[in-house]
Amino acid sequence: MENEPLYLIPDILLAENIFLTIGRKNILEGVTIRADKGKITGLLGRNGAGKTTMLQSIFGTGKAQECDVFLNGARIKKPYSFDCLMNYLPQKPFLPKNLTPKEIAGQFRIDPHSVLLHFGEFEPYLNKKIAGLPGGLEWLYSVLMILLADTRFSLLDEPFTHIMPLHIDQLKTLIAKQKEKKGIVITDHMYRPLLNICDQLYLMKEGKSLLINDRDDLLLHGYMSSITA
């Protein structure tokens, strides 16, 4: 029963009661987050706040001692094991170095030409090994594979890292377009890339998830100063 297809709509993902304690330190203390199809959900937080651990726990591969994940009210165990339910972008490179971008797109069931519609600069590299791509493009292609894959949710862990400003703007445009097809959760430790595109935003602080409405809330919780606002 666990791996039966899930057809319920409108696709509301709820993760709650996420607890993680390492030694005497409480990393996550009953965190709750909601993500919806058609919306971009952002997770802000300083390094070490538990953003990555939270995404991995939602995906089903994390170390949390407790984590309850629900899709449209039905509890889901090991979400990663359900075909086309969700995928996850880790912070480290994961694409096979010995394959070409075109071959990798095939593995993700993505038409490689759909990548070129948004990022034409990949055309000269489609049939070259991933190992030959400039570092920034390799990471960008990793993000695109997760984002363009046919899943109901995508979890993106700091996708804007190591990407040049021009590509960040293009990527933000694509993310906004892809939310029409899926729910998207994005983490970052910088607030600017997320404030402009997220429909709902959480701040990870002291093991809790705080719902953020605007910059004033970030000031209130000490995440940013009036100088940087």
Salt bridges, closest charged atoms under 4 A:
ASP11 OD1 - ARG152 NH2 2.52
ASP36 OD2 - ARG34 NH2 2.82
ASP68 OD1 - ARG75 NH2 2.75
ASP83 OD1 - ARG109 NH2 3.29
ASP111 OD1 - HIS113 ND1 3.24
GLU121 OE2 - HIS167 NE2 2.53
GLU138 OE2 - LYS97 NZ 2.66
GLU158 OE2 - HIS189 ND1 3.37
ASP188 OD1 - HIS189 ND1 3.84
ASP199 OD1 - LYS179 NZ 3.14
